[in-house]
Amino acid sequence: MRTVSKRALLSALCVVVIAAVVLVVIVTFDKTQYRNAQYGFYVSLPSTWKGYSVIDQTWTGYTNGPNGQVASEHGPEILIRHPAWT
């Protein structure tokens, strides 16, 4: 059985790491991202979403009260719309 030198293993590992980094860079640059600094998150979107729009609004939740529905909860709602949305 043939033994593999440490130098050959290190070289092979370097090639794999470089290929992985190149793939990550290509995938990252091909995508459009929405970043929200207020809530600390981001969403990766397909490149076809370039030019998207964002609408910040508030959602409201209702419960049944004695005289009908009563607003009981509310919170932020973020809509990300495709550029072709109508």
DSSP file (Angstrom, degrees, kcal/mol; ACC not computed):
  #  RESIDUE AA STRUCTURE BP1 BP2  ACC     N-H-->O    O-->H-N    N-H-->O    O-->H-N    TCO  KAPPA ALPHA  PHI   PSI    X-CA   Y-CA   Z-CA
    1    1 A M              0   0    0      0, 0.0     2,-0.3     0, 0.0     0, 0.0   0.000 360.0 360.0 360.0 140.8    0.0    0.0    0.0
    2    2 A R        -     0   0    0      1,-0.0     2,-0.3     0, 0.0     0, 0.0  -0.659 360.0-137.6 -88.6 137.1    1.3    3.4   -0.9
    3    3 A T        -     0   0    0     -2,-0.3     2,-0.5     1,-0.0    -1,-0.0  -0.703  11.9-134.8 -93.6 147.6    1.7    6.1    1.8
    4    4 A V        -     0   0    0     -2,-0.3     2,-0.0     1,-0.0    -1,-0.0  -0.865  22.0-124.9-103.3 131.2    0.7    9.6    1.2
    5    5 A S     >  -     0   0    0     -2,-0.5     4,-2.1     1,-0.1     5,-0.2  -0.303  17.0-118.9 -73.4 158.1    3.0   12.3    2.4
    6    6 A K  H  > S+     0   0    0      1,-0.2     4,-2.6     2,-0.2     5,-0.2   0.864 115.6  56.5 -62.5 -35.5    2.0   15.1    4.7
    7    7 A R  H  > S+     0   0    0      2,-0.2     4,-2.3     1,-0.2    -1,-0.2   0.902 106.8  48.2 -64.2 -41.3    2.8   17.6    2.0
    8    8 A A  H  > S+     0   0    0      2,-0.2     4,-2.4     1,-0.2    -2,-0.2   0.909 112.8  48.2 -66.4 -42.0    0.5   15.9   -0.5
    9    9 A L  H  X S+     0   0    0     -4,-2.1     4,-2.5     2,-0.2    -2,-0.2   0.913 112.2  49.3 -63.8 -42.3   -2.4   15.8    2.1
   10   10 A L  H  X S+     0   0    0     -4,-2.6     4,-2.3     2,-0.2    -2,-0.2   0.898 111.1  49.9 -64.1 -40.7   -1.8   19.5    3.0
   11   11 A S  H  X S+     0   0    0     -4,-2.3     4,-2.1     2,-0.2    -2,-0.2   0.918 111.4  48.3 -63.2 -43.9   -1.8   20.4   -0.7
   12   12 A A  H  X S+     0   0    0     -4,-2.4     4,-2.1     1,-0.2    -2,-0.2   0.905 111.3  50.5 -64.2 -41.0   -5.1   18.5   -1.3
   13   13 A L  H  X S+     0   0    0     -4,-2.5     4,-2.5     1,-0.2    -1,-0.2   0.903 108.7  52.0 -63.4 -41.4   -6.6   20.2    1.8
   14   14 A C  H  X S+     0   0    0     -4,-2.3     4,-2.6     1,-0.2    -1,-0.2   0.901 108.4  51.3 -61.6 -41.5   -5.6   23.6    0.5
   15   15 A V  H  X S+     0   0    0     -4,-2.1     4,-2.4     2,-0.2    -1,-0.2   0.914 111.1  47.9 -62.4 -43.0   -7.2   22.9   -2.9
   16   16 A V  H  X S+     0   0    0     -4,-2.1     4,-2.2     2,-0.2    -2,-0.2   0.917 112.9  48.1 -64.5 -43.7  -10.5   21.9   -1.2
   17   17 A V  H  X S+     0   0    0     -4,-2.5     4,-2.4     2,-0.2    -2,-0.2   0.922 112.4  48.4 -64.1 -44.3  -10.5   24.9    1.1
   18   18 A I  H  X S+     0   0    0     -4,-2.6     4,-2.5     1,-0.2    -1,-0.2   0.915 111.3  50.4 -63.0 -42.7   -9.8   27.3   -1.8
   19   19 A A  H  X S+     0   0    0     -4,-2.4     4,-2.2    -5,-0.2    -1,-0.2   0.896 110.6  49.9 -61.9 -40.2  -12.5   25.7   -3.9
   20   20 A A  H  X S+     0   0    0     -4,-2.2     4,-2.3     2,-0.2    -2,-0.2   0.910 110.9  48.8 -65.4 -42.0  -15.0   26.0   -1.0
   21   21 A V  H  X S+     0   0    0     -4,-2.4     4,-2.4     2,-0.2    -2,-0.2   0.919 111.2  49.9 -64.4 -43.3  -14.1   29.7   -0.6
   22   22 A V  H  X S+     0   0    0     -4,-2.5     4,-2.5     1,-0.2    -1,-0.2   0.912 110.8  50.2 -61.5 -42.6  -14.5   30.4   -4.3
   23   23 A L  H  X S+     0   0    0     -4,-2.2     4,-2.7     2,-0.2     5,-0.2   0.917 110.4  49.3 -62.7 -43.8  -17.9   28.7   -4.3
   24   24 A V  H  X S+     0   0    0     -4,-2.3     4,-2.6     1,-0.2    -1,-0.2   0.909 111.7  49.3 -62.0 -42.4  -19.1   30.7   -1.3
   25   25 A V  H  X S+     0   0    0     -4,-2.4     4,-2.4     2,-0.2    -2,-0.2   0.920 112.4  47.7 -64.0 -43.6  -18.0   34.0   -2.9
   26   26 A I  H  X S+     0   0    0     -4,-2.5     4,-1.3     2,-0.2    -2,-0.2   0.941 114.7  45.3 -63.2 -47.3  -19.7   33.1   -6.2
   27   27 A V  H  < S+     0   0    0     -4,-2.7     4,-0.4     1,-0.2    -2,-0.2   0.902 114.4  49.1 -63.9 -41.3  -23.0   32.1   -4.5
   28   28 A T  H >< S+     0   0    0     -4,-2.6     3,-1.0    -5,-0.2    -1,-0.2   0.916 112.2  46.5 -66.4 -43.5  -22.9   35.2   -2.2
   29   29 A F  H 3< S+     0   0    0     -4,-2.4    -1,-0.2     1,-0.2    -2,-0.2   0.718 106.8  59.3 -73.9 -19.2  -22.3   37.6   -5.0
   30   30 A D  T 3< S+     0   0    0     -4,-1.3     2,-0.3    -5,-0.2    17,-0.2   0.572  97.9  76.3 -83.5  -8.2  -25.0   36.1   -7.2
   31   31 A K  S <  S-     0   0    0     -3,-1.0     2,-0.4    -4,-0.4    16,-0.1  -0.679  72.2-134.0-107.0 157.2  -27.7   36.7   -4.6
   32   32 A T  E     -A   45   0A   0     13,-2.1    13,-4.1    -2,-0.3     2,-0.4  -0.862  26.4-156.7-101.0 140.6  -29.6   39.8   -3.6
   33   33 A Q  E     -A   44   0A   0     -2,-0.4     2,-0.6    11,-0.2    11,-0.2  -0.957  15.2-153.8-125.0 140.5  -29.9   40.3    0.1
   34   34 A Y  E     -A   43   0A   0      9,-2.5     9,-2.5    -2,-0.4     2,-0.4  -0.957  21.0-167.2-103.3 123.7  -32.4   42.2    2.3
   35   35 A R  E     -A   42   0A   0     -2,-0.6     2,-0.6     7,-0.2     7,-0.2  -0.941  10.5-165.2-114.7 134.3  -30.8   43.3    5.6
   36   36 A N  E  >> -A   41   0A   0      5,-3.1     5,-1.6    -2,-0.4     4,-1.2  -0.919   6.5-178.6-119.9 103.8  -32.7   44.6    8.5
   37   37 A A  T  45S+     0   0    0     -2,-0.6    -1,-0.1     1,-0.2     5,-0.0   0.828  79.2  61.7 -70.9 -32.0  -30.4   46.3   11.1
   38   38 A Q  T  45S+     0   0    0      1,-0.2    -1,-0.2     3,-0.1    -2,-0.0   0.918 119.3  24.7 -62.2 -43.9  -33.3   47.0   13.5
   39   39 A Y  T  45S-     0   0    0      2,-0.1    -1,-0.2    -3,-0.1    -2,-0.2   0.469 107.4-122.1-102.4  -4.2  -34.2   43.4   14.0
   40   40 A G  T  <5 +     0   0    0     -4,-1.2     2,-0.3     1,-0.2    -3,-0.2   0.904  67.9 109.7  70.9  44.5  -30.8   42.0   13.2
   41   41 A F  E   < -A   36   0A   0     -5,-1.6    -5,-3.1     2,-0.0     2,-0.3  -0.947  44.6-157.6-142.0 165.7  -31.5   39.6   10.3
   42   42 A Y  E     -A   35   0A   0     -2,-0.3     2,-0.4    -7,-0.2    -7,-0.2  -0.979   6.7-149.9-140.6 156.5  -31.0   39.2    6.6
   43   43 A V  E     -A   34   0A   0     -9,-2.5    -9,-2.5    -2,-0.3     2,-0.5  -0.995  13.8-140.2-127.1 126.0  -32.8   37.3    3.9
   44   44 A S  E     -A   33   0A   0     -2,-0.4   -11,-0.2   -11,-0.2   -16,-0.0  -0.752  24.7-170.1 -85.3 129.3  -31.0   36.0    0.8
   45   45 A L  E     -A   32   0A   0    -13,-4.1   -13,-2.1    -2,-0.5     5,-0.0  -0.833  29.6 -94.4-116.8 154.6  -33.1   36.4   -2.3
   46   46 A P    >   -     0   0    0      0, 0.0     3,-2.3     0, 0.0   -15,-0.1  -0.285  40.9-108.9 -61.9 156.0  -32.6   35.0   -5.8
   47   47 A S  G >  S+     0   0    0      1,-0.3     3,-1.6   -17,-0.2   -16,-0.1   0.735 116.3  71.4 -61.3 -21.5  -30.8   37.4   -8.2
   48   48 A T  G 3  S+     0   0    0      1,-0.3    -1,-0.3   -16,-0.1   -17,-0.1   0.613  87.3  66.4 -69.6 -10.2  -34.2   37.9  -10.1
   49   49 A W  G X   +     0   0    0     -3,-2.3     3,-1.4    33,-0.1    -1,-0.3   0.374  68.3 133.8 -90.3   4.0  -35.4   39.8   -7.0
   50   50 A K  T <  S+     0   0    0     -3,-1.6    -3,-0.0     1,-0.3   -18,-0.0  -0.340  70.2  31.6 -57.1 130.2  -32.9   42.7   -7.6
   51   51 A G  T 3  S+     0   0    0      1,-0.2    -1,-0.3    31,-0.1    -3,-0.0   0.588  87.1 162.1  93.7  13.8  -34.9   45.9   -7.2
   52   52 A Y    <   -     0   0    0     -3,-1.4     2,-0.3     1,-0.1    30,-0.2  -0.102  29.7-134.4 -59.2 163.1  -37.3   44.5   -4.6
   53   53 A S  E     -B   81   0B   0     28,-2.0    28,-3.0     2,-0.0     2,-0.4  -0.893   8.8-146.8-120.9 156.2  -39.3   46.8   -2.4
   54   54 A V  E     -B   80   0B   0     -2,-0.3     2,-0.5    26,-0.2    26,-0.2  -0.976   7.5-167.6-125.1 133.7  -39.9   46.7    1.3
   55   55 A I  E     -B   79   0B   0     24,-2.3    24,-2.7    -2,-0.4     2,-0.6  -0.983   6.9-158.5-121.9 120.8  -43.0   47.8    3.2
   56   56 A D  E     +B   78   0B   0     -2,-0.5     2,-0.3    22,-0.2    22,-0.2  -0.866  31.3 142.7 -96.7 125.0  -42.9   48.2    6.9
   57   57 A Q  E     -B   77   0B   0     20,-2.9    20,-3.0    -2,-0.6     2,-0.4  -0.839  45.4-101.5-146.8-174.9  -46.3   48.0    8.6
   58   58 A T  E     -B   76   0B   0     -2,-0.3     2,-0.3    18,-0.2    -2,-0.0  -0.952  22.1-147.5-120.2 134.1  -48.0   46.7   11.7
   59   59 A W  E     -B   75   0B   0     16,-2.6    16,-1.6    -2,-0.4     2,-0.4  -0.681  12.5-153.3 -93.1 154.8  -50.1   43.5   12.0
   60   60 A T  E     -B   74   0B   0     -2,-0.3     2,-0.4    14,-0.2    14,-0.3  -0.997   1.8-156.0-131.1 132.0  -53.0   43.3   14.5
   61   61 A G  E     -B   73   0B   0     12,-2.9    11,-3.0    -2,-0.4    12,-1.7  -0.849  13.3-154.2-105.3 144.6  -54.4   40.2   16.2
   62   62 A Y  E     -B   71   0B   0     -2,-0.4     2,-0.3     9,-0.3     9,-0.2  -0.872   8.6-165.4-120.6 149.3  -58.0   40.1   17.4
   63   63 A T  E     -B   70   0B   0      7,-2.5     7,-3.2    -2,-0.3     2,-0.5  -0.889  35.7 -97.6-123.9 160.8  -59.8   38.2   20.1
   64   64 A N  E     -B   69   0B   0     -2,-0.3     5,-0.2     5,-0.2     7,-0.0  -0.681  45.4-178.6 -80.8 124.0  -63.5   37.7   20.7
   65   65 A G  E >   -B   68   0B   0      3,-3.4     3,-1.5    -2,-0.5    -1,-0.0  -0.542  46.0 -89.6-110.2-179.6  -64.9   40.1   23.2
   66   66 A P  T 3  S+     0   0    0      0, 0.0     3,-0.1     0, 0.0    -2,-0.0   0.784 128.7  37.2 -63.7 -26.7  -68.4   40.5   24.6
   67   67 A N  T 3  S-     0   0    0      1,-0.4     2,-0.3     0, 0.0    -3,-0.0   0.034 129.9 -76.3-113.7  26.4  -69.2   43.0   21.9
   68   68 A G  E <  S-B   65   0B   0     -3,-1.5    -3,-3.4     2,-0.0    -1,-0.4  -0.758  86.4  -7.6 115.0-163.2  -67.3   41.4   19.0
   69   69 A Q  E     -B   64   0B   0     -2,-0.3     2,-0.4    -5,-0.2    -5,-0.2  -0.473  57.9-164.5 -76.7 141.1  -63.7   41.3   18.1
   70   70 A V  E     -B   63   0B   0     -7,-3.2    -7,-2.5    -2,-0.2     2,-0.3  -0.985  27.4-113.2-126.6 133.0  -61.2   43.4   20.0
   71   71 A A  E     +B   62   0B   0     -2,-0.4    -9,-0.3    -9,-0.2     3,-0.1  -0.499  45.6 161.4 -63.5 123.6  -57.6   44.2   18.9
   72   72 A S  E     +     0   0B   0    -11,-3.0     2,-0.3    -2,-0.3   -10,-0.2   0.632  54.6  25.8-121.5 -21.9  -55.5   42.4   21.5
   73   73 A E  E     +B   61   0B   0    -12,-1.7   -12,-2.9     2,-0.0    -1,-0.3  -0.969  55.7 172.7-141.2 154.4  -52.0   42.1   19.9
   74   74 A H  E     +B   60   0B   0     -2,-0.3   -14,-0.2   -14,-0.3   -16,-0.0  -0.980   6.6 155.0-156.9 160.3  -49.9   43.9   17.4
   75   75 A G  E     -B   59   0B   0    -16,-1.6   -16,-2.6    -2,-0.3     2,-0.1  -0.973  45.7 -57.3-171.0 177.2  -46.4   43.9   16.1
   76   76 A P  E     -B   58   0B   0      0, 0.0     2,-0.4     0, 0.0   -18,-0.2  -0.399  39.7-167.8 -73.1 146.3  -44.1   44.7   13.1
   77   77 A E  E     -B   57   0B   0    -20,-3.0   -20,-2.9    -2,-0.1     2,-0.5  -0.993   1.8-164.7-134.1 126.3  -44.7   43.2    9.7
   78   78 A I  E     -B   56   0B   0     -2,-0.4     2,-0.5   -22,-0.2   -22,-0.2  -0.953   3.5-164.0-116.2 119.6  -42.1   43.4    7.0
   79   79 A L  E     -B   55   0B   0    -24,-2.7   -24,-2.3    -2,-0.5     2,-0.6  -0.899   2.8-164.0-105.0 127.9  -43.2   42.7    3.4
   80   80 A I  E     -B   54   0B   0     -2,-0.5     2,-0.4   -26,-0.2   -26,-0.2  -0.956  16.1-162.8-110.5 117.6  -40.5   42.0    0.8
   81   81 A R  E     -B   53   0B   0    -28,-3.0   -28,-2.0    -2,-0.6    -2,-0.0  -0.850  19.4-118.9-111.8 136.5  -42.0   42.4   -2.7
   82   82 A H    >   -     0   0    0     -2,-0.4     3,-2.2   -30,-0.2   -33,-0.1  -0.339  32.3-114.4 -61.0 146.6  -40.7   41.1   -6.0
   83   83 A P  T 3  S+     0   0    0      0, 0.0    -1,-0.1     0, 0.0   -34,-0.1   0.761 117.0  52.9 -59.4 -24.4  -40.0   43.9   -8.4
   84   84 A A  T 3  S+     0   0    0      2,-0.0    -2,-0.1     0, 0.0     2,-0.1   0.413  81.2 125.4 -89.9   2.7  -42.7   42.6  -10.7
   85   85 A W    <         0   0    0     -3,-2.2    -4,-0.1     1,-0.1     0, 0.0  -0.359 360.0 360.0 -64.0 136.8  -45.3   42.6   -7.9
   86   86 A T              0   0    0     -2,-0.1    -1,-0.1     0, 0.0    -2,-0.0   0.339 360.0 360.0-129.7 360.0  -48.5   44.5   -8.8
